[in-house]
């Protein structure tokens, strides 16, 4: 005896991607005939990614010191990374370094 009678039945809905093979006219007709609701996954939008806000901060900070010397951007990255890690975040009230490591970065003159 089958405990779950719906186990081998037709699905009520299908979640699929937005590719051409998933939204074709033929599949649309099959879903309609079989009374299957089709749900599409949302299209990727970069605002939901956690990396995008950091990239948005990095671009102007990198553009100012580099200026017209586009081949020297890599030499400026350590200084910009240090500035970004020691800048106080307005929403959290602490620096990213403190939030990550529970201590502040030491300056070069503090180490010696």
N, C-alpha and C positions, 0 to 999 in steps of 0.2 A: 504494500500500500504506500502510495506517495504521500509524504507528510505535507509537502508544499505543492498544491495543485497548479500554482501559477509559475512554477519553476521553468517549465518548457513552453510557456505561452508566448505570444507576441509581445514585444515591449510596447509600453504606452507612449514613451518618448525616447528620443535618441539625441545625445549631445555630440556634436561634431565640430570640426574646425571650419574655417572659412575658405578652404581651398576650392578650386573649380570642380574637382571631382566629388566634393561633398554637397555642393549647391546646384548640381546639374538639374536640368528639367526632368530627366528620366527618374532620378531619385525622388524629386518632388512629387511626381505622379505616383510612384510606388508608395511613398509615405501617405499620400492622400487616400489611395485605395485601401490601404491597410489600417487606416485611422491611427497613424503614428504621428505624434507631434514632434517636430524637429526643432531643437534648440541649438543655437550657434554659440560657441564660446566668444567672449568679447575680444575684440581686436586689441593688440598690445598698444598701450600708450605710455610714453616715456615718463609722464608725470608720476606714475605709480612706482617707478623704480627708485630705490634709495640712493643710487649712484648719481642720478641726474642733478640733484641739488648741489652735490660736491663739484661736479663738472661745471655747473653754472657759476660757482664761486671761483673755480680754478681759472677759467678762461680770461676774465678781466685781470686777475692778479698776474697772470702770465703775460698778457698782452702789453701791460704797462712797462715792465722792465725790459722786455725783449725789443719792443718798438719795431724798427725796420730790419733789425738783424735777426732774421728768421732762422738762421743756422745756429744760433747760440741759446736756444730755449732750454736745452737739456742741462746747461751749466747753471741755470737759475732755479731749477726744480728743488734742490735741497733747501734753499733759503725760503722759497714760497711754501714748501711743505712745513717747515718749522713755524712760519708765520701762521699758517692755517691751524696747526696743532696747538699753538699757544694763544690763539685768539679766543676770547670769552664768547661763548654762545649765548645769544640773547634769551632764547627760550629756556635753556637749562640753567643758566647762571654760572656755568663752569666751562673749562676748556675741554676739548675733545680728549686730550691726553689724560686729564684727571678723571674723566668719565671712563676711560678705557683701563688705565693702570692704577687709579686711586692715588696718584701722586703727580706733582708737576714736573715738567722737564727742567733739568738743571742747565744753566747757561755755561758757556765755556770757561768763563772766569770763576765760576763756582766750583768747577771740577778741580782746577789746579790749586 
